[in-house]
Amino acid sequence: MRRRTLAVLALLAGAAGCSGIEPWVKPYERENLADPIMAWDPDPVSSSYMRHVYEAREGARGGGGAAGGGCGCN
């Protein structure tokens, strides 16, 4: 019975350590995540241009998160 009580207390102590209110990433650590090397896209300028060309050809400007209407006018 005593072993079981100690095991439950150890489990509760371990779970209490994981329930912090603070965020996992501190505000001063977020600059490391915003580094361009962490981006999914290796060449964002080229991808932005290709996305613009695609939107202009498809006539669906605004469907991919870009601002503006479908008529092509900004």
HUVENGI-V527186 format. One line per field, one symbol per residue. psi: psi as a letter, one per 20 degrees, with the letter a starting at -180 (. if undefined). burial: # if it has 24 or more other C-alpha atoms within 12 Angstrom, else .. Layout:
psi = ???
burial = ???
This chain:
psi = ghggghggghghhghhhilqhqqhoqhiihhhhjphiiqhphnhgghgghhggghhhhklpiikiqqraiiiq.
burial = ...................................................#..#...................
